[in-house]
């Protein structure tokens, strides 16, 4: 029976297997290493994408193309939709799906795995740096359970924009190379159209990758996966000859990277939304964008995911959740830390004790920079907390408040309005400025240097939910111009961009009711 017909007049029924490219596509020229396929079971399963009917280009990221050694213009000329939809496989690629488990909302969920993501393989640049190239929404895998293995345009656009927004905020993240669309109907809460995101990252290994092996009691399988991560991404740790010392050094690095990442999120008001252990990267990357959100009005206990009824993953809970998740990760790799179980437990507990200090130090470095403080003083935390208290009382906008402070001078003058106008209680805001200026008296940087430094860490532009929603609605109608425009704005979040000032304004009233869930 023929399938439904899309706007290209092609049957929507999926073909059976993808074809190989003819050898003249730019993606064929990449140096495919395919470490996942080489590792094989129990970590990876060979899995070709499921071809989809009539894929078409939506958006290509020239910057990420350059990151992996390609030219965006060449990709456009060659046509990237067939390959980056999974309909054709690059020569040299060996696609796999990754097996992992995870704790979801604090409960062990068992085997999860790549239910709709297929890694074409990993490539290596001329300088030796490696990247996984993955198609998200490329069809069913052995880990799809009862799901369809597809993604929709709505969620694909959100991940594309969010990952690129964080990248340009200098926050570690997976990257987005391309979006390919199809008119194939996908059922979520309503019928939507399909899309495939090409995701690029140094590695997509997660905490849950090791948890799965631990809960299977497949302890012999822990070391090969750890060694693969260490050798590819931590050569200085790989040089440590004693295995237990090498794994301890690596675990310590994972703890530090996680602390630094969450401090990054807190400093820009970013909420991940679903910090399950299967969504935590061992490289400290922001991974798996579901119901994320950048905070508008400051609320310490803000929850961006309306399915998180208990607020487990609220903004102010993210630092503690990071530690809890690290506890699950360290538990999973205990057999690598020492030969005697009791010794391994003690070593793991001692290592986890370092997290809070690492996080606090990373967080305060970022907050001092946001306030224009080059030196560390004991009362700096109190100054930060007093600002957040005033912001919370008024629901002052997180991003605009800090950006407004960038324009305030050492002495009270007309520029104070850039900051105090964000508050209802102007007197409280002015009193905080008195305390802040008293603290500035201990700094040595001149005003111009301080303000320039603050503008370099306090973004003017973030991916607000309503901006993403507007781009999505236009794209769903076949107009990608707003998606492209918003992407360009987010590439320079610290610049003034006066021609795009409207993107920095407070959300309109209609946007305050926007809610997000785990639906993708």
C-alpha positions in Angstrom: 0.0 0.0 0.0 1.5 3.4 -0.9 2.3 5.7 1.9 1.1 9.3 2.3 2.6 11.8 -0.1 4.6 14.8 1.0 5.1 18.2 -0.6 7.7 16.8 -3.0 5.2 14.3 -4.3 7.2 11.3 -3.0 5.8 8.4 -1.0 6.3 8.7 2.7 6.9 5.0 3.3 10.5 4.4 4.5 12.9 2.5 2.3 14.5 -0.6 3.8 18.2 0.3 3.9 20.3 3.4 3.1 22.7 3.4 0.2 26.4 4.3 0.2 27.4 7.5 -1.5 29.3 7.4 -4.7 32.6 8.5 -3.2 32.4 12.2 -4.3 30.5 13.7 -1.4 32.4 16.0 1.0 31.5 13.7 3.9 33.3 10.9 2.1 36.5 12.8 2.5 36.5 12.7 6.3 38.9 10.4 8.1 36.4 8.0 9.6 37.8 6.0 12.5 34.7 4.4 13.9 35.9 3.7 17.4 32.3 2.7 18.5 32.0 0.0 15.9 35.5 -1.2 16.8 34.5 -1.5 20.5 31.3 -3.3 19.6 29.3 -5.1 22.2 28.3 -4.6 25.0 28.8 -0.9 24.3 27.6 -0.4 20.7 25.4 -2.2 18.3 25.7 -1.9 14.5 22.7 0.1 13.3 22.0 1.7 9.9 19.7 4.7 9.8 16.2 4.1 8.5 15.8 6.1 5.3 13.1 8.7 5.2 11.1 10.0 2.2 12.0 13.2 0.5 14.4 14.8 2.9 15.2 18.5 2.3 17.7 20.9 3.8 16.6 23.2 6.5 19.8 24.7 8.0 23.5 24.1 7.8 26.1 25.4 10.3 29.2 26.6 8.4 31.1 27.0 11.7 30.6 23.4 12.7 31.4 22.3 9.2 34.7 24.0 9.5 35.2 22.4 13.0 35.2 18.9 11.4 37.2 20.0 8.4 34.6 20.6 5.8 33.4 23.6 3.8 29.7 24.6 4.1 29.5 25.8 0.5 30.8 22.4 -0.7 28.2 20.6 1.4 25.4 22.8 -0.1 26.6 22.3 -3.6 26.8 18.5 -3.1 23.4 18.4 -1.4 23.6 17.4 2.3 20.0 16.3 2.9 20.3 12.7 1.6 23.4 12.0 3.6 22.5 13.9 6.8 19.1 12.3 6.8 20.6 8.8 6.8 19.3 7.9 3.3 22.9 7.6 2.1 25.9 6.6 4.2 29.3 8.3 3.8 32.0 6.1 2.5 34.0 4.9 5.5 31.3 5.4 8.1 30.2 2.5 10.3 27.0 3.5 12.0 26.2 2.3 15.5 23.8 2.9 18.4 25.1 3.3 21.9 23.9 1.2 24.8 23.6 2.8 28.2 21.4 3.0 31.3 20.6 5.7 33.7 18.9 7.1 36.8 15.9 9.0 35.8 14.5 11.4 38.4 16.6 9.5 41.0 15.4 6.0 40.1 17.4 3.4 38.2 15.6 3.0 34.9 17.6 0.1 33.6 18.7 -0.1 30.0 18.0 2.9 27.9 20.4 3.6 25.0 20.2 5.5 21.8 16.5 5.1 21.0 16.5 7.5 18.1 20.1 8.5 17.6 22.6 6.7 15.3 26.2 7.6 15.3 27.5 7.5 11.8 31.0 7.1 13.2 33.8 9.2 14.6 36.2 11.2 12.5 39.7 12.5 13.1 41.0 15.9 12.0 44.5 16.4 10.7 45.5 17.7 14.1 44.3 14.4 15.7 41.2 15.8 17.4 38.3 13.4 17.1 34.5 14.0 16.8 31.5 11.7 16.9 29.0 12.5 14.1 25.5 11.5 15.0 22.0 11.6 13.4 19.3 12.3 16.0 15.9 11.2 14.7 17.4 8.7 12.2 15.0 5.8 13.0 14.5 2.9 15.3 17.4 1.1 17.1 17.6 -1.9 19.4 17.0 0.6 22.2 13.9 2.3 20.9 11.6 0.1 22.9 8.2 1.1 21.6 9.2 4.5 20.2 9.3 5.4 16.6 13.0 6.5 16.5 12.1 9.8 15.0 12.4 13.5 16.0 10.2 16.3 15.0 11.1 19.7 13.6 10.1 21.5 16.8 12.5 19.7 19.2 15.2 19.6 16.5 15.2 23.4 16.1 15.3 23.8 19.9 18.3 21.6 20.3 20.1 23.2 17.3 19.6 26.7 18.7 20.3 25.8 22.3 23.5 24.0 21.6 24.8 26.8 19.4 23.7 29.4 21.9 25.7 27.7 24.7 28.7 27.2 22.4 28.8 30.9 21.8 28.5 31.6 25.5 31.7 29.6 25.8 29.9 26.8 27.7 30.9 23.2 26.8 28.2 21.5 24.7 27.5 19.2 21.8 27.3 21.1 18.5 24.8 21.1 15.7 25.9 20.7 12.1 22.6 20.6 10.2 18.9 20.1 10.3 17.2 18.1 7.6 13.5 18.0 7.3 10.9 15.7 5.9 7.1 15.8 5.5 6.9 12.4 7.0 4.1 12.6 9.7 5.2 12.0 13.3 2.7 11.6 16.1 3.5 13.4 19.4 0.7 15.3 21.2 -0.3 16.2 17.7 0.8 15.1 14.2 4.1 16.9 13.4 6.7 16.7 10.6 10.0 14.8 10.9 13.5 16.3 11.2 17.0 14.9 11.7 19.6 16.8 13.6 23.3 16.2 12.9 25.0 16.4 16.3 28.8 16.7 16.6 30.8 16.1 19.8 34.2 14.9 20.9 32.4 12.0 22.6 28.8 11.1 23.4 29.7 8.7 26.3 27.6 9.3 29.4 27.6 8.5 33.1 24.9 5.9 32.2 27.3 4.2 29.8 29.3 3.0 32.8 26.2 2.5 35.0 24.8 0.0 32.5 27.9 -2.2 32.8 28.0 -1.9 36.6 24.3 -2.9 37.0 24.9 -5.8 34.6 27.9 -6.8 36.8 29.9 -6.8 33.7 32.9 -5.3 35.5 35.5 -6.5 33.0 33.8 -4.3 30.4 34.4 -1.1 32.4 38.1 -0.7 31.6 38.0 -0.9 27.8 35.4 1.9 27.7 37.2 4.0 30.2 40.5 3.4 28.3 38.8 4.5 25.0 37.6 7.8 26.5 41.0 8.5 28.3 43.2 7.7 25.3 41.0 9.8 22.9 40.5 12.8 25.1 43.0 12.9 28.0 46.4 11.9 26.7 48.1 13.3 29.8 46.1 10.9 31.9 46.6 8.0 29.4 50.3 8.4 30.1 49.9 7.3 33.7 51.2 3.7 33.8 49.5 2.3 36.9 45.9 1.5 35.9 44.3 2.3 39.3 46.1 5.7 39.4 45.1 6.4 35.8 41.4 5.7 36.5 41.5 7.8 39.7 43.0 10.7 37.8 40.3 10.4 35.1 37.5 10.2 37.7 38.9 13.3 39.3 38.8 15.0 35.9 35.2 14.1 35.4 34.3 15.5 38.7 36.0 18.8 38.0 34.6 19.1 34.5 31.1 18.5 35.8 31.5 21.1 38.5 32.8 23.6 36.0 29.9 22.9 33.6 27.2 23.4 36.2 28.9 26.6 37.4 28.7 27.8 33.7 25.0 27.1 33.6 24.2 28.8 36.9 26.1 31.9 35.8 23.9 32.5 32.8 20.6 31.3 34.3 20.4 28.1 32.2 18.3 25.2 33.4 18.9 21.8 31.7 15.6 20.4 32.8 16.3 16.7 32.8 19.6 16.0 34.6 19.2 12.2 34.6 22.5 10.3 34.6 22.0 9.2 31.0 22.1 12.9 30.1 25.4 13.6 31.8 28.6 13.6 29.7 31.9 12.2 30.9 33.6 15.1 29.1 31.6 17.8 30.9 29.5 18.7 27.8 25.9 19.9 27.9 24.2 16.9 26.4 20.6 16.0 25.3 18.5 19.2 25.1 14.9 18.4 26.2 12.8 20.9 28.2 15.7 23.3 28.8 15.3 26.9 29.5 17.1 30.2 30.0 15.6 32.0 32.9 13.7 35.2 32.3 12.5 36.6 35.7 14.9 35.4 38.4 13.4 32.6 40.6 15.9 30.5 42.6 13.6 27.5 42.4 12.6 27.9 38.8 11.6 24.6 37.1 11.7 24.7 33.3 10.2 21.2 32.8 6.5 21.1 33.7 6.7 17.3 34.1 9.2 17.8 36.9 6.4 18.2 39.5 8.8 17.8 42.5 11.3 20.4 41.2 14.1 17.9 41.4 15.9 19.7 38.5 15.1 23.3 39.5 17.7 25.9 38.8 18.9 26.0 42.4 19.1 22.2 42.6 21.4 21.7 39.7 24.7 22.0 41.7 23.5 19.3 44.2 22.1 17.1 41.4 25.5 17.2 39.8 27.0 15.8 42.9 24.3 13.1 43.2 24.9 12.1 39.6 28.6 12.0 40.1 27.9 9.6 43.0 26.2 7.2 40.7 29.1 7.5 38.2 31.8 6.9 40.8 29.8 3.9 42.1 29.7 2.5 38.6 33.5 2.7 38.2 34.5 1.5 41.7 36.1 -1.7 40.4 38.6 0.5 38.5 39.7 2.5 41.5 41.2 -0.2 43.7 41.4 -4.0 43.8 39.8 -4.2 47.3 36.1 -3.1 47.3 36.4 -1.3 50.7 39.4 0.6 49.5 37.6 1.5 46.3 34.6 2.8 48.2 36.7 5.0 50.5 38.7 6.4 47.5 35.4 7.1 45.7 33.9 8.9 48.7 37.1 11.0 49.1 37.0 12.0 45.5 33.4 13.1 45.7 34.3 15.3 48.6 36.3 17.5 46.2 33.2 18.4 44.1 31.7 21.1 46.4 35.0 23.0 46.6 35.5 22.7 42.9 32.0 23.9 42.1 32.1 26.8 44.6 35.5 28.0 43.3 34.2 27.8 39.7 31.0 29.5 40.5 32.5 32.4 42.4 35.1 33.0 39.6 32.2 33.4 37.2 30.2 35.6 39.5 33.1 37.9 40.3 33.7 38.3 36.6 30.0 39.2 36.1 30.2 41.8 38.8 33.5 43.2 37.5 35.6 42.0 40.4 39.1 40.9 39.4 40.3 40.1 42.9 38.8 37.7 45.4 37.5 39.0 48.8 35.8 37.1 51.6 32.6 39.0 51.4 32.1 38.5 47.7 29.6 35.7 48.1 27.5 37.8 50.4 27.5 40.5 47.7 26.3 38.0 45.1 23.6 36.6 47.3 22.3 40.0 48.3 21.9 40.9 44.6 20.0 37.7 43.9 17.8 38.4 46.9 16.8 41.8 45.5 16.3 40.2 42.1 14.1 37.5 43.4 11.9 39.9 45.4 11.1 41.7 42.1 11.4 38.9 39.6 14.0 41.0 37.8 15.2 39.6 34.5 18.3 37.5 35.0 20.1 38.5 31.8 19.1 42.1 31.5 20.0 42.8 35.1 23.6 41.7 34.7 23.9 43.3 31.3 22.5 46.6 32.7 25.2 46.5 35.4 27.9 46.5 32.7 26.9 50.1 31.9 27.0 51.4 35.5 29.9 53.6 36.5 32.1 53.7 39.6 30.2 56.8 40.7 26.5 57.3 40.8 25.3 58.9 37.6 22.6 58.7 34.9 23.8 55.3 33.8 22.5 53.7 37.0 19.1 53.5 35.2 20.4 50.7 33.0 20.5 48.6 36.1 17.8 50.0 38.5 15.1 50.1 35.8 15.0 46.3 35.9 13.6 46.5 39.5 10.3 47.5 41.0 11.9 48.3 44.3 14.3 50.9 42.9 15.5 51.9 46.4 16.7 48.3 47.1 18.5 48.2 43.8 20.2 51.5 44.5 21.2 50.3 48.0 22.8 47.3 46.4 24.7 49.5 44.1 26.1 51.4 47.1 27.5 48.1 48.5 28.8 47.1 45.1 30.6 50.4 44.6 32.2 50.1 48.0 33.5 46.8 46.9 34.8 48.3 43.6 36.9 50.7 45.7 39.2 47.7 46.4 39.7 47.0 42.7 42.6 48.5 40.5 41.1 48.2 37.0 39.9 51.5 35.5 36.2 51.8 34.6 36.6 51.2 30.9 38.6 48.0 31.5 36.1 46.8 34.1 33.0 47.5 31.9 34.6 45.8 28.8 35.4 42.7 30.9 31.8 42.6 32.2 30.3 42.9 28.8 32.5 39.9 27.8 30.8 37.6 30.3 27.3 39.1 30.7 25.4 38.3 27.5 22.9 40.7 26.0 21.3 37.9 23.9 20.1 34.5 25.1 17.8 31.9 23.6 14.6 32.9 25.3 11.7 30.4 25.0 9.5 32.8 23.1 12.2 33.5 20.5 12.7 29.8 19.9 8.9 29.4 19.7 8.6 32.1 17.0 11.3 30.6 14.9 9.7 27.1 15.3 6.2 28.4 14.2 7.6 30.1 11.1 9.7 27.0 10.2 6.7 24.7 10.6 5.0 27.0 8.0 8.1 26.5 5.7 9.8 29.8 6.4 13.3 29.4 7.9 14.3 33.0 7.8 13.6 33.6 11.5 15.5 30.5 12.4 18.5 31.7 10.4 18.3 35.2 11.8 18.0 34.1 15.4 21.0 31.7 14.9 23.1 34.7 13.7 22.1 36.8 16.7 23.0 34.0 19.1 26.5 33.7 17.5 27.4 37.1 19.1 25.7 37.1 22.4 28.1 39.6 24.1 28.0 42.2 21.3 25.6 45.1 21.3 24.1 44.4 17.9 21.9 47.5 17.9 20.1 46.3 14.8 18.8 43.3 16.7 18.0 45.1 20.0 14.5 43.7 20.0 15.9 40.2 20.7 17.1 41.5 24.1 13.8 42.9 25.2 11.7 41.4 28.0 9.4 38.5 26.9 5.9 39.6 25.8 2.9 38.8 28.0 1.8 36.0 25.8 5.2 34.2 26.3 4.9 34.0 30.1 2.6 30.9 29.8 5.0 28.9 27.7 5.7 25.5 29.2 7.9 22.7 28.1 7.9 18.9 28.7 10.0 15.9 27.7 8.0 15.4 24.5 10.4 15.3 21.5 
